[in-house]
Amino acid sequence: MTLWQREAYETQEDSFAFLRGALLGIAMLLTAGMIMLYVTRPRAVFLAAAGFAFSSVGFIALES
């Protein structure tokens, strides 16, 4: 008895892997943007946002 189809599962996994990679790329671009904002206009809020974005990138990378 088979409860799931292997090909459908692998197709769905590939789709999720692409979405995780796209999300990771967007998060990395946002992190770089926040760092650039801090470099051009040194304010604490940009540094805090960059720290939060960097921790988000780390979480996404470790979760995948």
PDB file of N, CA, C and O in Angstrom:
ATOM      1  N   MET A   1       0.841  -1.169   0.000  1.00  0.00           N
ATOM      2  CA  MET A   1       0.000   0.000   0.000  1.00  0.00           C
ATOM      3  C   MET A   1       0.895   1.245   0.000  1.00  0.00           C
ATOM      4  O   MET A   1       1.831   1.350   0.793  1.00  0.00           O
ATOM      5  N   THR A   2       0.598   2.163  -0.883  1.00  0.00           N
ATOM      6  CA  THR A   2       1.370   3.396  -1.002  1.00  0.00           C
ATOM      7  C   THR A   2       0.480   4.572  -0.619  1.00  0.00           C
ATOM      8  O   THR A   2      -0.622   4.724  -1.145  1.00  0.00           O
ATOM      9  N   LEU A   3       0.964   5.397   0.297  1.00  0.00           N
ATOM     10  CA  LEU A   3       0.187   6.535   0.752  1.00  0.00           C
ATOM     11  C   LEU A   3       0.532   7.823   0.010  1.00  0.00           C
ATOM     12  O   LEU A   3      -0.244   8.778   0.044  1.00  0.00           O
ATOM     13  N   TRP A   4       1.671   7.864  -0.653  1.00  0.00           N
ATOM     14  CA  TRP A   4       2.076   9.072  -1.366  1.00  0.00           C
ATOM     15  C   TRP A   4       2.803   8.676  -2.635  1.00  0.00           C
ATOM     16  O   TRP A   4       3.317   7.565  -2.761  1.00  0.00           O
ATOM     17  N   GLN A   5       2.834   9.611  -3.572  1.00  0.00           N
ATOM     18  CA  GLN A   5       3.503   9.351  -4.838  1.00  0.00           C
ATOM     19  C   GLN A   5       4.864  10.043  -4.819  1.00  0.00           C
ATOM     20  O   GLN A   5       4.961  11.246  -4.572  1.00  0.00           O
ATOM     21  N   ARG A   6       5.886   9.282  -5.077  1.00  0.00           N
ATOM     22  CA  ARG A   6       7.253   9.772  -4.981  1.00  0.00           C
ATOM     23  C   ARG A   6       7.525  10.940  -5.935  1.00  0.00           C
ATOM     24  O   ARG A   6       8.161  11.916  -5.537  1.00  0.00           O
ATOM     25  N   GLU A   7       7.066  10.860  -7.153  1.00  0.00           N
ATOM     26  CA  GLU A   7       7.327  11.926  -8.137  1.00  0.00           C
ATOM     27  C   GLU A   7       6.663  13.235  -7.735  1.00  0.00           C
ATOM     28  O   GLU A   7       7.255  14.304  -7.877  1.00  0.00           O
ATOM     29  N   ALA A   8       5.444  13.154  -7.237  1.00  0.00           N
ATOM     30  CA  ALA A   8       4.739  14.363  -6.807  1.00  0.00           C
ATOM     31  C   ALA A   8       5.460  14.996  -5.611  1.00  0.00           C
ATOM     32  O   ALA A   8       5.575  16.219  -5.526  1.00  0.00           O
ATOM     33  N   TYR A   9       5.937  14.165  -4.699  1.00  0.00           N
ATOM     34  CA  TYR A   9       6.668  14.671  -3.534  1.00  0.00           C
ATOM     35  C   TYR A   9       7.965  15.355  -3.955  1.00  0.00           C
ATOM     36  O   TYR A   9       8.273  16.439  -3.459  1.00  0.00           O
ATOM     37  N   GLU A  10       8.719  14.754  -4.844  1.00  0.00           N
ATOM     38  CA  GLU A  10       9.980  15.349  -5.300  1.00  0.00           C
ATOM     39  C   GLU A  10       9.749  16.646  -6.061  1.00  0.00           C
ATOM     40  O   GLU A  10      10.541  17.581  -5.942  1.00  0.00           O
ATOM     41  N   THR A  11       8.680  16.717  -6.838  1.00  0.00           N
ATOM     42  CA  THR A  11       8.344  17.945  -7.556  1.00  0.00           C
ATOM     43  C   THR A  11       8.012  19.062  -6.578  1.00  0.00           C
ATOM     44  O   THR A  11       8.441  20.202  -6.755  1.00  0.00           O
ATOM     45  N   GLN A  12       7.255  18.733  -5.558  1.00  0.00           N
ATOM     46  CA  GLN A  12       6.898  19.736  -4.553  1.00  0.00           C
ATOM     47  C   GLN A  12       8.135  20.179  -3.770  1.00  0.00           C
ATOM     48  O   GLN A  12       8.270  21.367  -3.475  1.00  0.00           O
ATOM     49  N   GLU A  13       9.026  19.273  -3.430  1.00  0.00           N
ATOM     50  CA  GLU A  13      10.254  19.623  -2.726  1.00  0.00           C
ATOM     51  C   GLU A  13      11.127  20.558  -3.568  1.00  0.00           C
ATOM     52  O   GLU A  13      11.701  21.510  -3.039  1.00  0.00           O
ATOM     53  N   ASP A  14      11.227  20.295  -4.863  1.00  0.00           N
ATOM     54  CA  ASP A  14      11.997  21.167  -5.752  1.00  0.00           C
ATOM     55  C   ASP A  14      11.396  22.557  -5.805  1.00  0.00           C
ATOM     56  O   ASP A  14      12.122  23.551  -5.833  1.00  0.00           O
ATOM     57  N   SER A  15      10.086  22.632  -5.819  1.00  0.00           N
ATOM     58  CA  SER A  15       9.405  23.923  -5.836  1.00  0.00           C
ATOM     59  C   SER A  15       9.684  24.698  -4.549  1.00  0.00           C
ATOM     60  O   SER A  15       9.963  25.896  -4.593  1.00  0.00           O
ATOM     61  N   PHE A  16       9.610  24.023  -3.412  1.00  0.00           N
ATOM     62  CA  PHE A  16       9.891  24.682  -2.133  1.00  0.00           C
ATOM     63  C   PHE A  16      11.341  25.113  -2.037  1.00  0.00           C
ATOM     64  O   PHE A  16      11.639  26.165  -1.472  1.00  0.00           O
ATOM     65  N   ALA A  17      12.252  24.308  -2.586  1.00  0.00           N
ATOM     66  CA  ALA A  17      13.667  24.673  -2.561  1.00  0.00           C
ATOM     67  C   ALA A  17      13.912  25.946  -3.360  1.00  0.00           C
ATOM     68  O   ALA A  17      14.693  26.802  -2.943  1.00  0.00           O
ATOM     69  N   PHE A  18      13.250  26.075  -4.503  1.00  0.00           N
ATOM     70  CA  PHE A  18      13.381  27.293  -5.305  1.00  0.00           C
ATOM     71  C   PHE A  18      12.845  28.499  -4.537  1.00  0.00           C
ATOM     72  O   PHE A  18      13.478  29.554  -4.525  1.00  0.00           O
ATOM     73  N   LEU A  19      11.696  28.356  -3.903  1.00  0.00           N
ATOM     74  CA  LEU A  19      11.114  29.461  -3.152  1.00  0.00           C
ATOM     75  C   LEU A  19      11.987  29.863  -1.965  1.00  0.00           C
ATOM     76  O   LEU A  19      12.139  31.050  -1.679  1.00  0.00           O
ATOM     77  N   ARG A  20      12.561  28.875  -1.275  1.00  0.00           N
ATOM     78  CA  ARG A  20      13.462  29.192  -0.162  1.00  0.00           C
ATOM     79  C   ARG A  20      14.700  29.935  -0.659  1.00  0.00           C
ATOM     80  O   ARG A  20      15.170  30.871  -0.012  1.00  0.00           O
ATOM     81  N   GLY A  21      15.224  29.518  -1.805  1.00  0.00           N
ATOM     82  CA  GLY A  21      16.385  30.201  -2.377  1.00  0.00           C
ATOM     83  C   GLY A  21      16.065  31.616  -2.795  1.00  0.00           C
ATOM     84  O   GLY A  21      16.872  32.524  -2.596  1.00  0.00           O
ATOM     85  N   ALA A  22      14.882  31.813  -3.377  1.00  0.00           N
ATOM     86  CA  ALA A  22      14.469  33.162  -3.765  1.00  0.00           C
ATOM     87  C   ALA A  22      14.286  34.044  -2.535  1.00  0.00           C
ATOM     88  O   ALA A  22      14.692  35.206  -2.542  1.00  0.00           O
ATOM     89  N   LEU A  23      13.687  33.512  -1.494  1.00  0.00           N
ATOM     90  CA  LEU A  23      13.498  34.270  -0.255  1.00  0.00           C
ATOM     91  C   LEU A  23      14.842  34.613   0.385  1.00  0.00           C
ATOM     92  O   LEU A  23      15.023  35.717   0.898  1.00  0.00           O
ATOM     93  N   LEU A  24      15.771  33.683   0.357  1.00  0.00           N
ATOM     94  CA  LEU A  24      17.095  33.940   0.905  1.00  0.00           C
ATOM     95  C   LEU A  24      17.814  35.022   0.114  1.00  0.00           C
ATOM     96  O   LEU A  24      18.476  35.878   0.701  1.00  0.00           O
ATOM     97  N   GLY A  25      17.694  34.998  -1.201  1.00  0.00           N
ATOM     98  CA  GLY A  25      18.317  36.026  -2.028  1.00  0.00           C
ATOM     99  C   GLY A  25      17.737  37.401  -1.769  1.00  0.00           C
ATOM    100  O   GLY A  25      18.480  38.379  -1.687  1.00  0.00           O
ATOM    101  N   ILE A  26      16.425  37.492  -1.640  1.00  0.00           N
ATOM    102  CA  ILE A  26      15.786  38.779  -1.350  1.00  0.00           C
ATOM    103  C   ILE A  26      16.210  39.289   0.021  1.00  0.00           C
ATOM    104  O   ILE A  26      16.485  40.478   0.183  1.00  0.00           O
ATOM    105  N   ALA A  27      16.263  38.403   1.002  1.00  0.00           N
ATOM    106  CA  ALA A  27      16.680  38.811   2.344  1.00  0.00           C
ATOM    107  C   ALA A  27      18.133  39.289   2.348  1.00  0.00           C
ATOM    108  O   ALA A  27      18.470  40.230   3.067  1.00  0.00           O
ATOM    109  N   MET A  28      18.987  38.657   1.562  1.00  0.00           N
ATOM    110  CA  MET A  28      20.384  39.092   1.483  1.00  0.00           C
ATOM    111  C   MET A  28      20.496  40.466   0.825  1.00  0.00           C
ATOM    112  O   MET A  28      21.300  41.296   1.249  1.00  0.00           O
ATOM    113  N   LEU A  29      19.692  40.705  -0.208  1.00  0.00           N
ATOM    114  CA  LEU A  29      19.694  42.030  -0.841  1.00  0.00           C
ATOM    115  C   LEU A  29      19.201  43.105   0.123  1.00  0.00           C
ATOM    116  O   LEU A  29      19.755  44.203   0.159  1.00  0.00           O
ATOM    117  N   LEU A  30      18.180  42.804   0.891  1.00  0.00           N
ATOM    118  CA  LEU A  30      17.689  43.761   1.884  1.00  0.00           C
ATOM    119  C   LEU A  30      18.741  44.039   2.959  1.00  0.00           C
ATOM    120  O   LEU A  30      18.893  45.176   3.405  1.00  0.00           O
ATOM    121  N   THR A  31      19.460  43.004   3.369  1.00  0.00           N
ATOM    122  CA  THR A  31      20.527  43.194   4.343  1.00  0.00           C
ATOM    123  C   THR A  31      21.611  44.101   3.791  1.00  0.00           C
ATOM    124  O   THR A  31      22.080  45.006   4.482  1.00  0.00           O
ATOM    125  N   ALA A  32      22.009  43.863   2.553  1.00  0.00           N
ATOM    126  CA  ALA A  32      23.027  44.723   1.934  1.00  0.00           C
ATOM    127  C   ALA A  32      22.527  46.157   1.813  1.00  0.00           C
ATOM    128  O   ALA A  32      23.297  47.098   2.007  1.00  0.00           O
ATOM    129  N   GLY A  33      21.258  46.332   1.498  1.00  0.00           N
ATOM    130  CA  GLY A  33      20.688  47.671   1.420  1.00  0.00           C
ATOM    131  C   GLY A  33      20.690  48.383   2.755  1.00  0.00           C
ATOM    132  O   GLY A  33      20.992  49.574   2.824  1.00  0.00           O
ATOM    133  N   MET A  34      20.360  47.672   3.807  1.00  0.00           N
ATOM    134  CA  MET A  34      20.378  48.283   5.149  1.00  0.00           C
ATOM    135  C   MET A  34      21.787  48.671   5.565  1.00  0.00           C
ATOM    136  O   MET A  34      21.995  49.712   6.188  1.00  0.00           O
ATOM    137  N   ILE A  35      22.757  47.828   5.217  1.00  0.00           N
ATOM    138  CA  ILE A  35      24.151  48.159   5.546  1.00  0.00           C
ATOM    139  C   ILE A  35      24.593  49.397   4.762  1.00  0.00           C
ATOM    140  O   ILE A  35      25.278  50.267   5.300  1.00  0.00           O
ATOM    141  N   MET A  36      24.204  49.471   3.504  1.00  0.00           N
ATOM    142  CA  MET A  36      24.546  50.655   2.699  1.00  0.00           C
ATOM    143  C   MET A  36      23.880  51.917   3.247  1.00  0.00           C
ATOM    144  O   MET A  36      24.488  52.988   3.243  1.00  0.00           O
ATOM    145  N   LEU A  37      22.659  51.801   3.709  1.00  0.00           N
ATOM    146  CA  LEU A  37      22.003  52.950   4.325  1.00  0.00           C
ATOM    147  C   LEU A  37      22.757  53.411   5.568  1.00  0.00           C
ATOM    148  O   LEU A  37      22.894  54.611   5.808  1.00  0.00           O
ATOM    149  N   TYR A  38      23.247  52.448   6.361  1.00  0.00           N
ATOM    150  CA  TYR A  38      24.001  52.819   7.554  1.00  0.00           C
ATOM    151  C   TYR A  38      25.324  53.476   7.177  1.00  0.00           C
ATOM    152  O   TYR A  38      25.773  54.402   7.854  1.00  0.00           O
ATOM    153  N   VAL A  39      25.948  53.006   6.106  1.00  0.00           N
ATOM    154  CA  VAL A  39      27.229  53.584   5.678  1.00  0.00           C
ATOM    155  C   VAL A  39      27.022  55.020   5.192  1.00  0.00           C
ATOM    156  O   VAL A  39      27.822  55.902   5.504  1.00  0.00           O
ATOM    157  N   THR A  40      25.953  55.255   4.432  1.00  0.00           N
ATOM    158  CA  THR A  40      25.735  56.594   3.890  1.00  0.00           C
ATOM    159  C   THR A  40      25.144  57.551   4.915  1.00  0.00           C
ATOM    160  O   THR A  40      25.483  58.734   4.917  1.00  0.00           O
ATOM    161  N   ARG A  41      24.273  57.066   5.778  1.00  0.00           N
ATOM    162  CA  ARG A  41      23.657  57.909   6.812  1.00  0.00           C
ATOM    163  C   ARG A  41      23.747  57.175   8.141  1.00  0.00           C
ATOM    164  O   ARG A  41      22.824  56.442   8.496  1.00  0.00           O
ATOM    165  N   PRO A  42      24.824  57.351   8.877  1.00  0.00           N
ATOM    166  CA  PRO A  42      25.035  56.578  10.107  1.00  0.00           C
ATOM    167  C   PRO A  42      24.046  56.950  11.224  1.00  0.00           C
ATOM    168  O   PRO A  42      24.261  57.883  11.998  1.00  0.00           O
ATOM    169  N   ARG A  43      22.982  56.194  11.268  1.00  0.00           N
ATOM    170  CA  ARG A  43      21.992  56.332  12.332  1.00  0.00           C
ATOM    171  C   ARG A  43      21.765  54.956  12.951  1.00  0.00           C
ATOM    172  O   ARG A  43      21.896  53.928  12.287  1.00  0.00           O
ATOM    173  N   ALA A  44      21.430  54.962  14.204  1.00  0.00           N
ATOM    174  CA  ALA A  44      21.295  53.699  14.930  1.00  0.00           C
ATOM    175  C   ALA A  44      20.176  52.825  14.372  1.00  0.00           C
ATOM    176  O   ALA A  44      20.265  51.598  14.420  1.00  0.00           O
ATOM    177  N   VAL A  45      19.138  53.439  13.850  1.00  0.00           N
ATOM    178  CA  VAL A  45      18.015  52.646  13.357  1.00  0.00           C
ATOM    179  C   VAL A  45      18.427  51.794  12.152  1.00  0.00           C
ATOM    180  O   VAL A  45      17.945  50.672  11.999  1.00  0.00           O
ATOM    181  N   PHE A  46      19.303  52.310  11.304  1.00  0.00           N
ATOM    182  CA  PHE A  46      19.757  51.526  10.155  1.00  0.00           C
ATOM    183  C   PHE A  46      20.649  50.366  10.603  1.00  0.00           C
ATOM    184  O   PHE A  46      20.609  49.278  10.026  1.00  0.00           O
ATOM    185  N   LEU A  47      21.448  50.612  11.629  1.00  0.00           N
ATOM    186  CA  LEU A  47      22.292  49.542  12.166  1.00  0.00           C
ATOM    187  C   LEU A  47      21.434  48.449  12.801  1.00  0.00           C
ATOM    188  O   LEU A  47      21.716  47.262  12.633  1.00  0.00           O
ATOM    189  N   ALA A  48      20.404  48.840  13.520  1.00  0.00           N
ATOM    190  CA  ALA A  48      19.503  47.857  14.130  1.00  0.00           C
ATOM    191  C   ALA A  48      18.761  47.065  13.056  1.00  0.00           C
ATOM    192  O   ALA A  48      18.602  45.851  13.179  1.00  0.00           O
ATOM    193  N   ALA A  49      18.308  47.743  12.011  1.00  0.00           N
ATOM    194  CA  ALA A  49      17.606  47.055  10.925  1.00  0.00           C
ATOM    195  C   ALA A  49      18.539  46.083  10.214  1.00  0.00           C
ATOM    196  O   ALA A  49      18.125  44.983   9.846  1.00  0.00           O
ATOM    197  N   ALA A  50      19.793  46.479  10.020  1.00  0.00           N
ATOM    198  CA  ALA A  50      20.756  45.585   9.375  1.00  0.00           C
ATOM    199  C   ALA A  50      21.031  44.364  10.253  1.00  0.00           C
ATOM    200  O   ALA A  50      21.163  43.252   9.742  1.00  0.00           O
ATOM    201  N   GLY A  51      21.115  44.562  11.551  1.00  0.00           N
ATOM    202  CA  GLY A  51      21.301  43.430  12.462  1.00  0.00           C
ATOM    203  C   GLY A  51      20.132  42.464  12.421  1.00  0.00           C
ATOM    204  O   GLY A  51      20.320  41.248  12.403  1.00  0.00           O
ATOM    205  N   PHE A  52      18.919  43.013  12.407  1.00  0.00           N
ATOM    206  CA  PHE A  52      17.730  42.169  12.326  1.00  0.00           C
ATOM    207  C   PHE A  52      17.681  41.426  10.993  1.00  0.00           C
ATOM    208  O   PHE A  52      17.362  40.238  10.953  1.00  0.00           O
ATOM    209  N   ALA A  53      17.996  42.121   9.909  1.00  0.00           N
ATOM    210  CA  ALA A  53      17.982  41.491   8.589  1.00  0.00           C
ATOM    211  C   ALA A  53      19.053  40.397   8.505  1.00  0.00           C
ATOM    212  O   ALA A  53      18.820  39.341   7.917  1.00  0.00           O
ATOM    213  N   PHE A  54      20.222  40.652   9.091  1.00  0.00           N
ATOM    214  CA  PHE A  54      21.290  39.652   9.077  1.00  0.00           C
ATOM    215  C   PHE A  54      20.891  38.413   9.878  1.00  0.00           C
ATOM    216  O   PHE A  54      21.170  37.288   9.462  1.00  0.00           O
ATOM    217  N   SER A  55      20.239  38.615  11.023  1.00  0.00           N
ATOM    218  CA  SER A  55      19.788  37.465  11.805  1.00  0.00           C
ATOM    219  C   SER A  55      18.688  36.704  11.064  1.00  0.00           C
ATOM    220  O   SER A  55      18.597  35.482  11.183  1.00  0.00           O
ATOM    221  N   SER A  56      17.855  37.410  10.304  1.00  0.00           N
ATOM    222  CA  SER A  56      16.824  36.747   9.506  1.00  0.00           C
ATOM    223  C   SER A  56      17.448  35.897   8.404  1.00  0.00           C
ATOM    224  O   SER A  56      17.001  34.778   8.149  1.00  0.00           O
ATOM    225  N   VAL A  57      18.477  36.426   7.754  1.00  0.00           N
ATOM    226  CA  VAL A  57      19.188  35.662   6.722  1.00  0.00           C
ATOM    227  C   VAL A  57      19.804  34.404   7.342  1.00  0.00           C
ATOM    228  O   VAL A  57      19.731  33.321   6.760  1.00  0.00           O
ATOM    229  N   GLY A  58      20.405  34.551   8.512  1.00  0.00           N
ATOM    230  CA  GLY A  58      20.983  33.390   9.186  1.00  0.00           C
ATOM    231  C   GLY A  58      19.941  32.340   9.518  1.00  0.00           C
ATOM    232  O   GLY A  58      20.181  31.145   9.346  1.00  0.00           O
ATOM    233  N   PHE A  59      18.780  32.781   9.994  1.00  0.00           N
ATOM    234  CA  PHE A  59      17.710  31.841  10.327  1.00  0.00           C
ATOM    235  C   PHE A  59      17.216  31.112   9.081  1.00  0.00           C
ATOM    236  O   PHE A  59      17.023  29.897   9.104  1.00  0.00           O
ATOM    237  N   ILE A  60      17.015  31.851   8.001  1.00  0.00           N
ATOM    238  CA  ILE A  60      16.538  31.225   6.765  1.00  0.00           C
ATOM    239  C   ILE A  60      17.566  30.223   6.251  1.00  0.00           C
ATOM    240  O   ILE A  60      17.210  29.132   5.807  1.00  0.00           O
ATOM    241  N   ALA A  61      18.844  30.597   6.314  1.00  0.00           N
ATOM    242  CA  ALA A  61      19.896  29.711   5.814  1.00  0.00           C
ATOM    243  C   ALA A  61      19.990  28.426   6.673  1.00  0.00           C
ATOM    244  O   ALA A  61      20.184  27.333   6.140  1.00  0.00           O
ATOM    245  N   LEU A  62      19.852  28.571   7.991  1.00  0.00           N
ATOM    246  CA  LEU A  62      19.952  27.394   8.845  1.00  0.00           C
ATOM    247  C   LEU A  62      18.701  26.512   8.754  1.00  0.00           C
ATOM    248  O   LEU A  62      18.785  25.297   8.929  1.00  0.00           O
ATOM    249  N   GLU A  63      17.575  27.106   8.488  1.00  0.00           N
ATOM    250  CA  GLU A  63      16.333  26.347   8.403  1.00  0.00           C
ATOM    251  C   GLU A  63      16.280  25.490   7.142  1.00  0.00           C
ATOM    252  O   GLU A  63      15.693  24.408   7.151  1.00  0.00           O
ATOM    253  N   SER A  64      16.882  25.960   6.071  1.00  0.00           N
ATOM    254  CA  SER A  64      16.806  25.264   4.783  1.00  0.00           C
ATOM    255  C   SER A  64      17.583  23.989   4.760  1.00  0.00           C
ATOM    256  O   SER A  64      17.608  23.300   3.740  1.00  0.00           O
TER     257      SER A  64
END
